[in-house]
Amino acid sequence: MRVSIVQMDIVLGDKEKNIRKGVSFIEEAVKRKSDIIVFPELWTTGYAKDIKELAEPLDGKTIKKLTEVAQKNHIAIVGTIAEKAEEYYNTMHLVSPHGLEASYRKMHLFSLMNEERLFAAGNKIGLKENIGMMICYDLRFPELSRKLTMNGAEILIICAEWPYPRIEHWRTLLKARAIDNLIYVIGCNRVGKDTKFEYFGHSAVIDPWGKRLIEGETDEMLLMCEIDLSLVKEVRKKFPVLRDIKKGY
């Protein structure tokens, strides 16, 4: 599987501009023969002040547009958007040429920046076949990645807006989740600034042994990496940590 990661700057509140930029990254990823492309958290809006006004349902214009782009380019598209439903959610999407195949509402809301004032928390894991879905702050909660793993995940995708100064937290936790679960971890983090924070990028792919296959720096860029899912089964057979989990304590 070939994975592209879009380490992009986000224009606050400007959906059209962000989506146009996103489409250009998708076209470049297709030239690189990627199967899936991953965008940062809230990649169409950022944490804009009027984010609730910008929110839309999962059958709205953005998902319809992404479906058209996925169909045209034969690629799967992952990221998060502000969802308007019975409440407002920070929701991860997995769009393929068949449309919206999976979604996940962020469970762990970042209290340090009062995210609960903007969004309600989700209450279900996000899993599409062997792909587990997580959003930013979720990375700090190993029980979520473990539950996804025990339900069949072989890849964890994390979409984030993770700012300075916590760069070593990001780098360490991505690696830890891969080692904890003997799983591929794909972490996509934005770059640039908004009204409160500066974001450092360092998007990465970590393999099931904890090896960094690729890592970005602090600039806007498209990263591409090939992953071999047979390695997950191989590593888990050689090093049976998941089989040895102690139950009932």
Order of alpha helices (4+ residues) and beta strands (2+ residues): beta-alpha-beta-alpha-alpha-beta-beta-beta-beta-beta-alpha-beta-alpha-beta-beta-beta-beta-beta-beta-alpha
